[in-house]
Amino acid sequence: MSHTLVERTGALALDIDAQRLLRRVEELGRIGADPATGGVTRTGFSPADREARAYLMDEARTAGLFPAVDAAGNIVVRQRHTRRPTADRQVVMMGSHLDTVVDGGRLDGAYGVIAALEVLQTVVESGIALPREPVAIAFANEEGALFPQPFWGSMAVAGRIAELPREPCDHQGRPLREALRLAGGDLDALGSASWPRQSVAAYLELHVEQGPVLERSGSRIGVVEAITGRIVLTLEIRGAAGHSGTTPMEARSDALAAAARVVLAAEHIAGRRKLCRVATVGRLAPHPNTPNTIAGTVRMTVDLRDTDVWRAGDAEEALRTMLCDIAEATGTEIEVVAETRSDPVSTDRRLRAAIAGSAEELGLLHEELPSGAGHDAQFMADIAPIGMIFVPSIGGVSHVPEENTAPEDLVAGARVLLRSALRTIGLEEL
């Protein structure tokens, strides 16, 4: 693999189109937006998500690029129609996801996809010959907000098909199969979405920090050193529905009362016992959810996170023990009906150096920090070295309508992604 000094110097002199980047971020942010709250609801495989996917593909085609949807619903954007890479025909992949949580922000995930598209377009428009092909990807259903299978797309790409349910359903029991088909995927061909190990020379993901570290320190760029592990348990608590006025307290099997104890148990595990870094109940859905009826069932999630896989495992074990105690005390049944796991991973040392060097060339203050949020990069680490770039989040908030990053930081992050990708593409070995 060879390239001339002229080619390399010319490539590193490239720059993104800042106006085009910000326009696309703004336009994409309108899809699924709620004028009342200012938030964005674009849950994976929903109609709003499909609209966002269509927008991305239209922008790619207008740029002269070739978007395609794989069986898992991921959108892969390339400079031409070509065969699947192998260990001898590696690519450098960049991306993130388009889906959001309910009433979330406009930048989480989407910014990284738009920046990846911008970098790919910039490189292709330059006409510079590169030893590895840059590829942009929008992973499907990273959040798992509607269909509770987060990291769906990146798990499929990484070949972790066996860990995905055979017939996934959303929180109301509606099957994923049809929604995936509408998005261009095919549940029966899911295995075809997997990329061969070592076919990706490197995976780079640009993201808003979603925390306060960079804003507080004044750094413009975060070089992510590790990504937290995550265990998400979906619980179904089954009690007995009844009249709220005529059922004596001692005769009740109240699923919602049991759920309340689960919330406190999760808080106790992380807050008092400190078995893991954080624990969160982010979704709680009682049924029938009426003012004068005792809840007969509750569906809820418990999210445990830590950068140490053993600590996360200890926290899960403690929680499961507490669930048994709660079920016995409340006369309910508590079943774990779904679970998602992502182990903590470290980013690649050489990619961290490429990101730091790119920030220095641009005169951007940078620092290393861990990611407290999970990302598609965790699963891509199964098949490729990974690197992550953070830009500051105003107020350190995310997954809320107030999520925001200064335009100049959005541009700076994309410039660092471009230079990091070019450095990576030009490396002989990783």
RAGI-V462085 format. One record per backbone hydrogen bond with DSSP energy under -0.5 kcal/mol. NH is the residue of the N-H (numbers start at 1). CO is the residue of the C=O. If there is no record, write none. Layout:
nh: <NH:NH>
co: <CO:CO>
This chain:
nh: <8:9:10:11:12:13:13:14:18:21:22:23:24:25:26:27:28:29:30:30:31:32:33:34:35:38:40:41:42:42:46:50:51:52:53:54:55:56:57:58:59:60:61:62:63:64:65:66:67:68:70:73:75:76:76:77:77:78:78:89:91:92:93:93:94:95:96:98:100:104:104:110:111:113:114:115:116:117:118:119:120:121:122:123:124:125:126:127:127:128:133:135:136:137:138:139:139:148:148:149:151:151:152:152:153:155:156:157:158:159:160:161:163:164:168:170:171:173:176:179:180:181:182:183:184:185:186:189:190:192:193:194:195:198:199:201:201:202:203:204:205:207:209:216:217:218:219:220:221:222:223:224:224:225:227:228:229:230:231:232:233:233:234:234:235:235:236:237:238:238:239:239:240:242:244:247:248:251:252:253:255:255:258:259:260:261:262:263:264:265:266:267:268:269:270:271:272:273:275:277:278:280:282:285:286:287:293:294:296:297:298:299:300:301:302:303:304:304:305:306:309:312:313:314:315:316:317:318:319:320:321:322:323:324:325:326:327:328:329:330:331:332:333:335:335:337:337:338:340:342:345:347:348:352:353:354:355:356:357:358:359:360:361:362:363:364:365:367:369:371:372:378:379:380:381:382:383:384:385:387:389:390:391:393:394:394:396:397:403:409:410:411:412:413:414:415:416:417:418:419:420:421:422:423:424:425:426:427>
co: <4:5:6:7:8:9:10:11:16:17:18:19:20:21:22:23:24:25:26:27:28:30:30:39:33:34:104:32:40:101:43:46:47:48:49:50:51:52:53:54:55:56:57:58:59:61:60:78:65:76:74:70:138:68:74:75:136:66:76:86:199:133:91:202:135:204:137:139:42:40:101:108:107:109:110:111:112:113:114:115:116:117:118:119:120:121:122:123:124:123:90:92:77:94:75:96:137:146:169:147:141:142:141:149:140:151:152:153:154:156:155:159:160:161:165:174:146:170:168:175:176:177:178:179:181:180:71:186:187:189:190:191:157:383:196:91:199:91:385:93:387:389:391:212:213:214:214:365:365:390:367:222:388:369:345:371:306:342:304:340:231:302:232:338:233:300:335:298:236:333:237:296:253:294:292:243:246:248:249:240:253:295:254:255:256:257:258:259:260:261:262:263:264:265:266:267:268:268:269:305:305:303:280:299:284:297:290:242:287:287:237:285:235:283:233:280:231:302:278:229:307:308:309:310:311:312:313:314:315:316:317:318:319:320:321:322:323:324:325:326:327:327:238:236:333:234:335:234:232:230:227:225:386:348:349:350:351:352:353:354:355:356:357:358:360:359:363:221:223:226:370:375:376:376:377:379:380:380:201:203:205:222:207:211:392:404:393:394:400:406:406:407:408:409:410:411:412:413:414:415:416:417:418:419:420:421:422:424>
